[in-house]
Amino acid sequence: MVMEWLRAADDLLWGPGTLALLAGTGAFLLVRTRFLPWRNLGYALRAALGREARVKGRDGDVTPFASLMTALAATIGTGNIVGVATALVAGGPGALVWMELAALLGLSTKLSECLLAVKFRRQNRRGEMCGGPMYVMRDGLGLGRLGAALGAVYALFAVCSSFGIGGMAQANSIAGALEASFGVPVRAAALATAGLSLAVILGGVKSVARVSAGLVPVMAALYLGAALAVLWGCRENLPAGIALIFRCALSPRAAAGGAAGTLMNTIRWGVARGVFSNESGMGSAGISAASAATSSPVRQGYIGMTGAFFDTCVVCTVTGLAICCSGALGAVDAAGNAVDGAALTILAFRSVLGPAGGLLVSFSVVLFAFTSILGGAYQGEKAFEYLFGVRRVLLYRLAFALAVLWGAAAELEAVFCFSDICNALMCLPNLLCLLLLSGLAARELDDFQPEVRRKRRKKL
């Protein structure tokens, strides 16, 4: 009965209205900002990866690079391995195209989220920076108590989302990967994951950022290297695989992927899993961006924007191509059920790299999911702090650890349905806020454009 309610709520919240609002907001912001997110993508990548991003400024808790890694820790997770596979099975190969389109439109959304979060951030009693959509709604909209109430609604959804997408979904993937590849009992994996997570998040943002900055670049490079090796191994199938992906993206029927569906089903799964992966429109990246030691909201906005690019346009793309070109998509297990989730990605990697490919995916799932737990915990904690104050954050940390513990043994479908519902409930107030403050974001970007031109001339 509960599962039926979750499915019904998931279908309702991720219907055509929400998809149109997400894509429409991204497109509107892109036009309103004169396509600066796309025009300045090169500048954003250099700013994110350059030396200046690793230098801590005066106003903030961590370096701009560490802030980006904290945001990426929350986004580069099971959505890149499990989520992509789930989208391809449920929506067909064409879902990958809609994931990419959602990410490209999401660049402008994430830029605005991070920019506004830094602009309206504030210090708490411990001297830590706090920011995100809830503070933007309260202090930026100029609506008084209504803005504060809207911020409280967003924060409530963000806390729930952190338990779902940040804790339970990631722990579920860790336990599944460790049991399937290494024979680790689910209970032992759950206890270890919850214990290690709690040990890190008890140290606050600096502890989370330090671990994220160390793990995220290494794990991303390891996974991308393996995925590119898979693509090289099945390079003869690459042109046909890409053609199939684009053909199914616009076809009335998603002809592959276990269960054929309508075009709307393909779009729905592509956009929903894209949001699950890069979180554009959810506003959570702004919470991490607010911790950056920077004096320029726009510069940090551009750095934060690259998270959607790295997450979906790079990591999700190679995962989807590996699955489609390896011939794994559409495979069934011994019971006749379509292979789904991490098992599908493992099958794709193993078909080219042998047993080592499966172990690499399992190891990547564990690392990706663990860092996502850390990033999600920090973002949820700041939302909890907005609601209940800084003195009660220990209560949240303990509750989050329990969610991780419980999520490891939960059903995959229930975890993803719950996460999708929370994502949608976060998106709605956040997108409304972004639309209302789009003029402010556009003016900030225009004022910063001379600095972008100066950096380009200096590079030349």
C-alpha positions as a LaTeX table, in Angstrom:
\begin{tabular}{lrrr}
\hline
Residue & $x$ (\AA) & $y$ (\AA) & $z$ (\AA) \\
\hline
Met1 & 0.00 & 0.00 & 0.00 \\
Val2 & 2.78 & 2.45 & 0.96 \\
Met3 & 4.67 & 1.62 & $-2.22$ \\
Glu4 & 1.57 & 2.36 & $-4.28$ \\
Trp5 & 1.21 & 5.75 & $-2.59$ \\
Leu6 & 4.86 & 6.53 & $-3.24$ \\
Arg7 & 4.51 & 5.63 & $-6.91$ \\
Ala8 & 1.38 & 7.73 & $-7.28$ \\
Ala9 & 2.99 & 10.75 & $-5.59$ \\
Asp10 & 6.13 & 10.29 & $-7.70$ \\
Asp11 & 4.14 & 10.19 & $-10.95$ \\
Leu12 & 2.09 & 13.23 & $-9.91$ \\
Leu13 & 5.03 & 15.40 & $-8.86$ \\
Trp14 & 7.16 & 14.45 & $-11.86$ \\
Gly15 & 4.43 & 14.97 & $-14.40$ \\
Pro16 & 4.55 & 17.35 & $-17.37$ \\
Gly17 & 4.03 & 20.41 & $-15.15$ \\
Thr18 & 7.19 & 19.92 & $-13.07$ \\
Leu19 & 9.26 & 18.99 & $-16.12$ \\
Ala20 & 8.08 & 22.09 & $-17.95$ \\
Leu21 & 8.80 & 24.27 & $-14.90$ \\
Leu22 & 12.35 & 22.93 & $-14.58$ \\
Ala23 & 13.19 & 23.25 & $-18.26$ \\
Gly24 & 11.28 & 26.51 & $-18.61$ \\
Thr25 & 13.04 & 28.14 & $-15.65$ \\
Gly26 & 16.43 & 27.13 & $-17.01$ \\
Ala27 & 15.56 & 28.45 & $-20.46$ \\
Phe28 & 14.13 & 31.69 & $-19.05$ \\
Leu29 & 17.20 & 32.33 & $-16.92$ \\
Leu30 & 19.45 & 31.53 & $-19.87$ \\
Val31 & 17.71 & 34.14 & $-22.02$ \\
Arg32 & 17.42 & 36.65 & $-19.16$ \\
Thr33 & 21.18 & 36.44 & $-18.55$ \\
Arg34 & 21.91 & 36.82 & $-22.29$ \\
Phe35 & 23.29 & 33.27 & $-22.51$ \\
Leu36 & 26.21 & 34.19 & $-20.25$ \\
Pro37 & 26.26 & 30.74 & $-18.58$ \\
Trp38 & 26.99 & 29.14 & $-21.94$ \\
Arg39 & 29.19 & 31.95 & $-23.24$ \\
Asn40 & 31.33 & 31.93 & $-20.10$ \\
Leu41 & 31.58 & 28.18 & $-19.58$ \\
Gly42 & 35.28 & 28.27 & $-20.46$ \\
Tyr43 & 35.89 & 30.99 & $-17.88$ \\
Ala44 & 33.92 & 29.01 & $-15.30$ \\
Leu45 & 35.98 & 25.86 & $-15.87$ \\
Arg46 & 39.25 & 27.79 & $-15.57$ \\
Ala47 & 38.01 & 29.51 & $-12.41$ \\
Ala48 & 37.01 & 26.18 & $-10.86$ \\
Leu49 & 40.24 & 24.36 & $-11.69$ \\
Gly50 & 42.69 & 27.26 & $-11.43$ \\
Arg51 & 45.11 & 28.09 & $-8.65$ \\
Glu52 & 43.02 & 30.95 & $-7.28$ \\
Ala53 & 40.17 & 28.57 & $-6.42$ \\
Arg54 & 42.47 & 26.77 & $-3.98$ \\
Val55 & 43.34 & 29.93 & $-2.05$ \\
Lys56 & 41.12 & 30.67 & 0.92 \\
Gly57 & 39.85 & 34.22 & 1.11 \\
Arg58 & 38.80 & 36.17 & 4.17 \\
Asp59 & 35.02 & 35.72 & 4.10 \\
Gly60 & 34.10 & 32.06 & 4.34 \\
Asp61 & 34.94 & 28.67 & 5.82 \\
Val62 & 36.67 & 26.74 & 3.00 \\
Thr63 & 38.34 & 27.49 & $-0.33$ \\
Pro64 & 36.17 & 27.96 & $-3.44$ \\
Phe65 & 37.54 & 24.66 & $-4.80$ \\
Ala66 & 36.71 & 22.79 & $-1.59$ \\
Ser67 & 33.22 & 24.30 & $-1.68$ \\
Leu68 & 32.76 & 22.98 & $-5.23$ \\
Met69 & 34.05 & 19.56 & $-4.20$ \\
Thr70 & 31.55 & 19.50 & $-1.33$ \\
Ala71 & 28.76 & 20.24 & $-3.79$ \\
Leu72 & 30.11 & 17.64 & $-6.22$ \\
Ala73 & 30.42 & 15.14 & $-3.38$ \\
Ala74 & 26.66 & 15.49 & $-2.94$ \\
Thr75 & 25.92 & 15.22 & $-6.68$ \\
Ile76 & 28.49 & 12.78 & $-8.11$ \\
Gly77 & 26.99 & 9.70 & $-6.55$ \\
Thr78 & 24.68 & 6.85 & $-7.36$ \\
Gly79 & 22.86 & 9.07 & $-9.85$ \\
Asn80 & 25.88 & 8.73 & $-12.14$ \\
Ile81 & 25.96 & 4.92 & $-11.99$ \\
Val82 & 22.66 & 3.60 & $-10.65$ \\
Gly83 & 20.51 & 6.55 & $-11.73$ \\
Val84 & 21.71 & 6.57 & $-15.34$ \\
Ala85 & 21.14 & 2.83 & $-15.64$ \\
Thr86 & 17.66 & 3.15 & $-14.13$ \\
Ala87 & 16.78 & 5.95 & $-16.56$ \\
Leu88 & 17.93 & 3.93 & $-19.57$ \\
Val89 & 15.95 & 0.86 & $-18.51$ \\
Ala90 & 12.77 & 2.78 & $-17.69$ \\
Gly91 & 12.91 & 5.39 & $-20.45$ \\
Gly92 & 15.08 & 3.83 & $-23.12$ \\
Pro93 & 18.39 & 5.07 & $-24.58$ \\
Gly94 & 16.85 & 8.42 & $-25.48$ \\
Ala95 & 16.60 & 9.33 & $-21.80$ \\
Leu96 & 20.33 & 10.11 & $-21.93$ \\
Val97 & 19.73 & 12.96 & $-24.40$ \\
Trp98 & 17.11 & 14.49 & $-22.14$ \\
Met99 & 19.49 & 14.22 & $-19.21$ \\
Glu100 & 22.04 & 16.22 & $-21.19$ \\
Leu101 & 19.54 & 18.86 & $-22.31$ \\
Ala102 & 18.31 & 19.25 & $-18.75$ \\
Ala103 & 21.92 & 19.72 & $-17.60$ \\
Leu104 & 22.67 & 22.36 & $-20.24$ \\
Leu105 & 19.61 & 24.34 & $-19.22$ \\
Gly106 & 20.52 & 23.66 & $-15.61$ \\
Leu107 & 23.79 & 25.57 & $-15.97$ \\
Ser108 & 21.90 & 28.86 & $-15.76$ \\
Thr109 & 19.78 & 27.55 & $-12.89$ \\
Lys110 & 22.75 & 26.40 & $-10.83$ \\
Leu111 & 24.66 & 29.62 & $-11.57$ \\
Ser112 & 21.79 & 31.69 & $-10.22$ \\
Glu113 & 21.36 & 29.42 & $-7.18$ \\
Cys114 & 25.01 & 29.70 & $-6.15$ \\
Leu115 & 25.28 & 33.41 & $-6.92$ \\
Leu116 & 22.25 & 34.33 & $-4.83$ \\
Ala117 & 23.24 & 31.98 & $-2.01$ \\
Val118 & 26.62 & 33.72 & $-1.58$ \\
Lys119 & 25.08 & 37.17 & $-1.91$ \\
Phe120 & 22.55 & 36.60 & 0.89 \\
Arg121 & 24.59 & 34.35 & 3.20 \\
Arg122 & 25.21 & 35.18 & 6.85 \\
Gln123 & 27.28 & 34.02 & 9.82 \\
Asn124 & 25.87 & 31.88 & 12.60 \\
Arg125 & 26.81 & 31.99 & 16.28 \\
Arg126 & 29.83 & 29.76 & 15.64 \\
Gly127 & 31.18 & 32.12 & 12.99 \\
Glu128 & 30.32 & 29.70 & 10.16 \\
Met129 & 28.78 & 30.86 & 6.91 \\
Cys130 & 25.17 & 29.83 & 6.30 \\
Gly131 & 23.35 & 30.27 & 3.03 \\
Gly132 & 21.10 & 28.70 & 0.47 \\
Pro133 & 17.62 & 29.18 & $-0.97$ \\
Met134 & 16.02 & 29.47 & 2.48 \\
Tyr135 & 18.10 & 32.57 & 3.30 \\
Val136 & 17.57 & 33.97 & $-0.19$ \\
Met137 & 13.81 & 33.60 & 0.22 \\
Arg138 & 13.85 & 35.21 & 3.64 \\
Asp139 & 16.27 & 38.08 & 3.00 \\
Gly140 & 16.24 & 38.53 & $-0.78$ \\
Leu141 & 12.60 & 38.41 & $-1.82$ \\
Gly142 & 11.56 & 41.32 & 0.41 \\
Leu143 & 8.33 & 39.60 & 1.40 \\
Gly144 & 8.83 & 39.75 & 5.17 \\
Arg145 & 7.20 & 36.88 & 7.03 \\
Leu146 & 5.98 & 35.30 & 3.82 \\
Gly147 & 9.56 & 35.03 & 2.57 \\
Ala148 & 10.68 & 33.53 & 5.88 \\
Ala149 & 7.82 & 31.02 & 5.74 \\
Leu150 & 8.70 & 30.08 & 2.16 \\
Gly151 & 12.28 & 29.56 & 3.32 \\
Ala152 & 11.08 & 27.32 & 6.13 \\
Val153 & 9.05 & 25.22 & 3.68 \\
Tyr154 & 12.10 & 24.81 & 1.44 \\
Ala155 & 14.32 & 23.94 & 4.41 \\
Leu156 & 11.87 & 21.26 & 5.54 \\
Phe157 & 11.91 & 19.64 & 2.11 \\
Ala158 & 15.71 & 19.93 & 2.01 \\
Val159 & 16.06 & 18.08 & 5.31 \\
Cys160 & 13.77 & 15.31 & 4.05 \\
Ser161 & 15.68 & 15.17 & 0.77 \\
Ser162 & 18.99 & 14.85 & 2.60 \\
Phe163 & 17.67 & 11.75 & 4.35 \\
Gly164 & 16.43 & 10.30 & 1.03 \\
Ile165 & 18.82 & 11.23 & $-1.76$ \\
Gly166 & 21.71 & 12.07 & 0.55 \\
Gly167 & 21.53 & 9.21 & 3.00 \\
Met168 & 19.22 & 6.29 & 2.28 \\
Ala169 & 19.72 & 6.04 & $-1.50$ \\
Gln170 & 23.51 & 6.21 & $-1.20$ \\
Ala171 & 23.71 & 3.72 & 1.67 \\
Asn172 & 21.50 & 1.34 & $-0.29$ \\
Ser173 & 23.90 & 1.44 & $-3.22$ \\
Ile174 & 26.94 & 0.94 & $-0.99$ \\
Ala175 & 25.43 & $-2.09$ & 0.71 \\
Gly176 & 24.32 & $-3.58$ & $-2.61$ \\
Ala177 & 27.73 & $-3.10$ & $-4.23$ \\
Leu178 & 29.66 & $-4.53$ & $-1.29$ \\
Glu179 & 27.38 & $-7.56$ & $-1.01$ \\
Ala180 & 27.34 & $-8.33$ & $-4.74$ \\
Ser181 & 31.06 & $-7.91$ & $-5.40$ \\
Phe182 & 32.76 & $-8.66$ & $-2.11$ \\
Gly183 & 30.23 & $-10.72$ & $-0.15$ \\
Val184 & 29.97 & $-8.20$ & 2.67 \\
Pro185 & 26.74 & $-8.70$ & 4.69 \\
Val186 & 24.26 & $-5.83$ & 4.38 \\
Arg187 & 24.16 & $-5.31$ & 8.14 \\
Ala188 & 27.94 & $-4.97$ & 8.37 \\
Ala189 & 28.02 & $-2.56$ & 5.43 \\
Ala190 & 25.25 & $-0.49$ & 6.98 \\
Leu191 & 27.01 & $-0.22$ & 10.34 \\
Ala192 & 30.35 & 0.68 & 8.74 \\
Thr193 & 28.82 & 3.29 & 6.43 \\
Ala194 & 26.80 & 4.93 & 9.20 \\
Gly195 & 29.77 & 4.95 & 11.59 \\
Leu196 & 32.27 & 6.41 & 9.11 \\
Ser197 & 29.77 & 9.02 & 7.93 \\
Leu198 & 29.01 & 10.15 & 11.46 \\
Ala199 & 32.72 & 10.39 & 12.26 \\
Val200 & 33.27 & 12.81 & 9.38 \\
Ile201 & 30.13 & 14.95 & 9.65 \\
Leu202 & 30.68 & 15.51 & 13.37 \\
Gly203 & 33.67 & 17.64 & 12.32 \\
Gly204 & 31.45 & 20.10 & 10.44 \\
Val205 & 31.97 & 21.73 & 7.07 \\
Lys206 & 35.78 & 21.81 & 7.26 \\
Ser207 & 35.93 & 18.07 & 7.88 \\
Val208 & 33.45 & 17.33 & 5.09 \\
Ala209 & 35.25 & 19.66 & 2.68 \\
Arg210 & 38.66 & 18.20 & 3.49 \\
Val211 & 37.53 & 14.63 & 2.82 \\
Ser212 & 35.58 & 15.65 & $-0.29$ \\
Ala213 & 38.48 & 17.63 & $-1.77$ \\
Gly214 & 40.70 & 14.59 & $-1.34$ \\
Leu215 & 38.32 & 11.89 & $-2.58$ \\
Val216 & 36.20 & 13.48 & $-5.32$ \\
Pro217 & 38.94 & 14.25 & $-7.90$ \\
Val218 & 40.58 & 10.84 & $-7.40$ \\
Met219 & 37.39 & 8.80 & $-7.63$ \\
Ala220 & 36.13 & 10.76 & $-10.64$ \\
Ala221 & 39.41 & 10.24 & $-12.51$ \\
Leu222 & 39.42 & 6.52 & $-11.68$ \\
Tyr223 & 35.86 & 5.99 & $-12.87$ \\
Leu224 & 36.24 & 8.09 & $-16.01$ \\
Gly225 & 39.39 & 6.19 & $-16.94$ \\
Ala226 & 37.57 & 2.88 & $-16.64$ \\
Ala227 & 34.54 & 4.16 & $-18.58$ \\
Leu228 & 36.72 & 5.46 & $-21.40$ \\
Ala229 & 38.46 & 2.08 & $-21.55$ \\
Val230 & 35.04 & 0.45 & $-21.98$ \\
Leu231 & 34.18 & 2.85 & $-24.80$ \\
Trp232 & 37.51 & 2.15 & $-26.47$ \\
Gly233 & 36.88 & $-1.59$ & $-26.19$ \\
Cys234 & 33.51 & $-1.29$ & $-27.96$ \\
Arg235 & 34.45 & 1.62 & $-30.24$ \\
Glu236 & 33.06 & $-0.19$ & $-33.28$ \\
Asn237 & 29.58 & 0.08 & $-31.73$ \\
Leu238 & 29.94 & 3.73 & $-30.77$ \\
Pro239 & 28.47 & 5.35 & $-33.94$ \\
Ala240 & 25.46 & 3.00 & $-33.94$ \\
Gly241 & 24.99 & 3.49 & $-30.20$ \\
Ile242 & 24.96 & 7.28 & $-30.49$ \\
Ala243 & 22.53 & 7.12 & $-33.41$ \\
Leu244 & 20.21 & 4.87 & $-31.38$ \\
Ile245 & 20.28 & 7.26 & $-28.44$ \\
Phe246 & 19.26 & 10.27 & $-30.54$ \\
Arg247 & 16.68 & 8.29 & $-32.50$ \\
Cys248 & 14.99 & 7.06 & $-29.32$ \\
Ala249 & 15.10 & 10.56 & $-27.78$ \\
Leu250 & 12.62 & 11.81 & $-30.37$ \\
Ser251 & 10.80 & 8.58 & $-31.19$ \\
Pro252 & 7.17 & 8.08 & $-30.11$ \\
Arg253 & 8.31 & 4.80 & $-28.57$ \\
Ala254 & 11.42 & 4.19 & $-26.48$ \\
Ala255 & 12.27 & 1.02 & $-28.32$ \\
Ala256 & 14.99 & $-0.32$ & $-26.04$ \\
Gly257 & 15.77 & $-0.57$ & $-22.41$ \\
Gly258 & 13.68 & $-3.38$ & $-21.02$ \\
Ala259 & 10.26 & $-1.72$ & $-21.18$ \\
Ala260 & 9.11 & 0.37 & $-24.11$ \\
Gly261 & 7.39 & 3.60 & $-23.23$ \\
Thr262 & 6.02 & 6.82 & $-24.60$ \\
Leu263 & 8.06 & 9.86 & $-25.50$ \\
Met264 & 6.86 & 11.56 & $-22.31$ \\
Asn265 & 8.13 & 8.59 & $-20.31$ \\
Thr266 & 11.55 & 8.98 & $-21.95$ \\
Ile267 & 11.62 & 12.71 & $-21.18$ \\
Arg268 & 10.33 & 12.17 & $-17.64$ \\
Trp269 & 13.02 & 9.63 & $-16.73$ \\
Gly270 & 15.78 & 11.63 & $-18.41$ \\
Val271 & 14.93 & 14.89 & $-16.65$ \\
Ala272 & 14.13 & 13.26 & $-13.29$ \\
Arg273 & 17.36 & 11.27 & $-13.22$ \\
Gly274 & 19.25 & 14.34 & $-14.47$ \\
Val275 & 17.97 & 16.31 & $-11.47$ \\
Phe276 & 18.77 & 13.36 & $-9.20$ \\
Ser277 & 22.30 & 13.41 & $-10.60$ \\
Asn278 & 23.28 & 17.11 & $-10.78$ \\
Glu279 & 20.56 & 18.66 & $-8.55$ \\
Ser280 & 20.08 & 21.74 & $-10.76$ \\
Gly281 & 16.88 & 23.41 & $-9.67$ \\
Met282 & 16.94 & 21.93 & $-6.19$ \\
Gly283 & 19.06 & 24.75 & $-4.75$ \\
Ser284 & 21.23 & 22.45 & $-2.66$ \\
Ala285 & 24.42 & 23.51 & $-4.46$ \\
Gly286 & 23.86 & 27.02 & $-3.13$ \\
Ile287 & 24.11 & 25.72 & 0.43 \\
Ser288 & 27.61 & 24.42 & $-0.29$ \\
Ala289 & 28.57 & 27.52 & $-2.30$ \\
Ala290 & 27.74 & 29.76 & 0.67 \\
Ser291 & 30.61 & 28.23 & 2.65 \\
Ala292 & 33.23 & 29.39 & 0.11 \\
Ala293 & 35.79 & 31.94 & 1.24 \\
Thr294 & 35.17 & 34.40 & $-1.58$ \\
Ser295 & 34.21 & 38.05 & $-1.88$ \\
Ser296 & 32.58 & 37.62 & $-5.30$ \\
Pro297 & 29.15 & 35.97 & $-5.44$ \\
Val298 & 29.28 & 35.87 & $-9.25$ \\
Arg299 & 32.68 & 34.19 & $-9.42$ \\
Gln300 & 31.56 & 31.54 & $-6.97$ \\
Gly301 & 28.36 & 31.19 & $-8.96$ \\
Tyr302 & 30.36 & 30.35 & $-12.07$ \\
Ile303 & 32.49 & 27.88 & $-10.10$ \\
Gly304 & 29.38 & 26.22 & $-8.69$ \\
Met305 & 27.82 & 26.08 & $-12.15$ \\
Thr306 & 30.55 & 23.71 & $-13.35$ \\
Gly307 & 29.20 & 21.06 & $-11.01$ \\
Ala308 & 26.30 & 20.36 & $-13.39$ \\
Phe309 & 28.71 & 20.18 & $-16.32$ \\
Phe310 & 31.14 & 17.75 & $-14.67$ \\
Asp311 & 28.38 & 15.63 & $-13.18$ \\
Thr312 & 26.04 & 15.12 & $-16.13$ \\
Cys313 & 27.81 & 16.26 & $-19.29$ \\
Val314 & 30.94 & 14.29 & $-18.41$ \\
Val315 & 30.34 & 11.47 & $-15.91$ \\
Cys316 & 26.74 & 10.58 & $-16.81$ \\
Thr317 & 27.52 & 10.77 & $-20.52$ \\
Val318 & 30.32 & 8.22 & $-20.43$ \\
Thr319 & 28.22 & 5.94 & $-18.20$ \\
Gly320 & 25.25 & 6.05 & $-20.58$ \\
Leu321 & 27.42 & 5.54 & $-23.65$ \\
Ala322 & 29.20 & 2.59 & $-22.02$ \\
Ile323 & 25.87 & 0.91 & $-21.24$ \\
Cys324 & 24.39 & 1.52 & $-24.70$ \\
Cys325 & 27.48 & 0.64 & $-26.74$ \\
Ser326 & 28.48 & $-2.46$ & $-24.78$ \\
Gly327 & 25.20 & $-4.23$ & $-25.57$ \\
Ala328 & 24.28 & $-4.57$ & $-21.89$ \\
Leu329 & 21.06 & $-2.57$ & $-22.18$ \\
Gly330 & 18.07 & $-4.89$ & $-22.45$ \\
Ala331 & 19.80 & $-7.83$ & $-20.74$ \\
Val332 & 17.73 & $-9.98$ & $-18.36$ \\
Asp333 & 18.68 & $-11.98$ & $-15.30$ \\
Ala334 & 18.02 & $-15.65$ & $-14.56$ \\
Ala335 & 14.46 & $-14.85$ & $-13.48$ \\
Gly336 & 13.72 & $-13.04$ & $-16.74$ \\
Asn337 & 13.73 & $-9.55$ & $-15.20$ \\
Ala338 & 15.53 & $-6.64$ & $-16.85$ \\
Val339 & 18.96 & $-6.00$ & $-15.36$ \\
Asp340 & 18.79 & $-2.60$ & $-13.67$ \\
Gly341 & 20.71 & $-0.23$ & $-11.42$ \\
Ala342 & 24.35 & $-0.83$ & $-10.55$ \\
Ala343 & 24.11 & $-4.40$ & $-11.88$ \\
Leu344 & 23.54 & $-3.04$ & $-15.40$ \\
Thr345 & 26.56 & $-0.74$ & $-15.25$ \\
Ile346 & 28.65 & $-3.59$ & $-13.83$ \\
Leu347 & 27.52 & $-5.82$ & $-16.70$ \\
Ala348 & 28.55 & $-3.16$ & $-19.25$ \\
Phe349 & 32.01 & $-2.70$ & $-17.74$ \\
Arg350 & 32.53 & $-6.42$ & $-17.24$ \\
Ser351 & 31.68 & $-7.16$ & $-20.88$ \\
Val352 & 34.82 & $-5.26$ & $-21.94$ \\
Leu353 & 37.16 & $-5.23$ & $-18.94$ \\
Gly354 & 36.30 & $-8.62$ & $-17.52$ \\
Pro355 & 35.89 & $-9.23$ & $-13.77$ \\
Ala356 & 38.09 & $-6.22$ & $-13.03$ \\
Gly357 & 35.49 & $-3.97$ & $-14.67$ \\
Gly358 & 32.79 & $-5.14$ & $-12.30$ \\
Leu359 & 35.05 & $-4.59$ & $-9.30$ \\
Leu360 & 35.92 & $-1.09$ & $-10.52$ \\
Val361 & 32.24 & $-0.15$ & $-10.77$ \\
Ser362 & 31.51 & $-1.58$ & $-7.33$ \\
Phe363 & 34.45 & 0.32 & $-5.86$ \\
Ser364 & 33.31 & 3.50 & $-7.61$ \\
Val365 & 29.77 & 3.06 & $-6.29$ \\
Val366 & 31.11 & 2.82 & $-2.76$ \\
Leu367 & 33.29 & 5.93 & $-3.09$ \\
Phe368 & 30.73 & 7.98 & $-5.00$ \\
Ala369 & 27.97 & 7.11 & $-2.58$ \\
Phe370 & 30.07 & 7.73 & 0.52 \\
Thr371 & 31.07 & 11.23 & $-0.56$ \\
Ser372 & 27.45 & 11.90 & $-1.52$ \\
Ile373 & 26.45 & 10.99 & 2.01 \\
Leu374 & 28.92 & 13.55 & 3.36 \\
Gly375 & 27.83 & 16.32 & 1.01 \\
Gly376 & 24.15 & 15.58 & 1.52 \\
Ala377 & 24.59 & 15.58 & 5.29 \\
Tyr378 & 26.19 & 19.03 & 5.26 \\
Gln379 & 23.48 & 20.51 & 3.05 \\
Gly380 & 20.72 & 18.95 & 5.12 \\
Glu381 & 22.35 & 20.12 & 8.32 \\
Lys382 & 22.33 & 23.75 & 7.18 \\
Ala383 & 18.65 & 23.46 & 6.27 \\
Phe384 & 17.97 & 21.91 & 9.69 \\
Glu385 & 19.92 & 24.76 & 11.31 \\
Tyr386 & 17.70 & 27.30 & 9.56 \\
Leu387 & 14.63 & 25.64 & 11.09 \\
Phe388 & 15.84 & 24.80 & 14.59 \\
Gly389 & 19.05 & 26.73 & 15.24 \\
Val390 & 22.72 & 25.81 & 15.42 \\
Arg391 & 22.51 & 24.32 & 18.91 \\
Arg392 & 20.38 & 21.39 & 17.73 \\
Val393 & 22.51 & 20.24 & 14.78 \\
Leu394 & 23.80 & 17.25 & 16.77 \\
Leu395 & 20.25 & 15.89 & 16.75 \\
Tyr396 & 20.21 & 16.09 & 12.95 \\
Arg397 & 23.58 & 14.38 & 12.64 \\
Leu398 & 22.44 & 11.44 & 14.75 \\
Ala399 & 19.13 & 11.18 & 12.88 \\
Phe400 & 20.99 & 11.26 & 9.55 \\
Ala401 & 23.27 & 8.43 & 10.66 \\
Leu402 & 20.18 & 6.38 & 11.55 \\
Ala403 & 18.71 & 7.10 & 8.10 \\
Val404 & 21.92 & 5.82 & 6.52 \\
Leu405 & 21.70 & 2.71 & 8.68 \\
Trp406 & 18.08 & 2.02 & 7.71 \\
Gly407 & 18.49 & 2.90 & 4.03 \\
Ala408 & 21.12 & 0.24 & 3.44 \\
Ala409 & 18.51 & $-2.51$ & 3.68 \\
Ala410 & 15.56 & $-0.64$ & 2.10 \\
Glu411 & 14.03 & $-1.55$ & $-1.24$ \\
Leu412 & 15.67 & 0.30 & $-4.14$ \\
Glu413 & 12.41 & 1.36 & $-5.72$ \\
Ala414 & 11.07 & 2.81 & $-2.47$ \\
Val415 & 14.28 & 4.76 & $-1.86$ \\
Phe416 & 14.31 & 6.27 & $-5.34$ \\
Cys417 & 10.60 & 7.12 & $-5.23$ \\
Phe418 & 11.05 & 8.88 & $-1.90$ \\
Ser419 & 14.09 & 10.74 & $-3.27$ \\
Asp420 & 12.23 & 11.82 & $-6.41$ \\
Ile421 & 9.35 & 13.16 & $-4.32$ \\
Cys422 & 11.69 & 15.16 & $-2.10$ \\
Asn423 & 13.52 & 16.52 & $-5.14$ \\
Ala424 & 10.29 & 17.81 & $-6.64$ \\
Leu425 & 9.15 & 19.39 & $-3.37$ \\
Met426 & 12.48 & 21.23 & $-3.11$ \\
Cys427 & 12.38 & 22.37 & $-6.72$ \\
Leu428 & 9.01 & 24.11 & $-6.59$ \\
Pro429 & 9.75 & 26.89 & $-4.03$ \\
Asn430 & 13.33 & 27.22 & $-5.24$ \\
Leu431 & 12.37 & 27.75 & $-8.88$ \\
Leu432 & 9.75 & 30.32 & $-7.86$ \\
Cys433 & 12.42 & 32.22 & $-5.94$ \\
Leu434 & 14.83 & 32.11 & $-8.88$ \\
Leu435 & 12.20 & 33.47 & $-11.24$ \\
Leu436 & 11.36 & 36.34 & $-8.89$ \\
Leu437 & 15.05 & 37.27 & $-8.46$ \\
Ser438 & 16.12 & 36.65 & $-12.06$ \\
Gly439 & 16.55 & 40.38 & $-12.66$ \\
Leu440 & 18.96 & 40.71 & $-9.74$ \\
Ala441 & 21.00 & 37.73 & $-10.94$ \\
Ala442 & 21.15 & 39.16 & $-14.47$ \\
Arg443 & 22.38 & 42.55 & $-13.19$ \\
Glu444 & 25.08 & 40.89 & $-11.07$ \\
Leu445 & 26.31 & 38.91 & $-14.06$ \\
Asp446 & 26.35 & 42.00 & $-16.29$ \\
Asp447 & 28.35 & 43.95 & $-13.71$ \\
Phe448 & 30.88 & 41.10 & $-13.48$ \\
Gln449 & 31.32 & 40.68 & $-17.24$ \\
Pro450 & 34.25 & 43.17 & $-17.48$ \\
Glu451 & 36.17 & 40.92 & $-15.07$ \\
Val452 & 35.52 & 37.93 & $-17.33$ \\
Arg453 & 36.82 & 39.88 & $-20.33$ \\
Arg454 & 39.89 & 40.95 & $-18.35$ \\
Lys455 & 40.69 & 37.35 & $-17.48$ \\
Arg456 & 40.31 & 36.34 & $-21.12$ \\
Arg457 & 42.68 & 39.07 & $-22.30$ \\
Lys458 & 45.18 & 38.10 & $-19.63$ \\
Lys459 & 45.04 & 34.48 & $-20.79$ \\
Leu460 & 45.71 & 35.54 & $-24.38$ \\
\hline
\end{tabular}
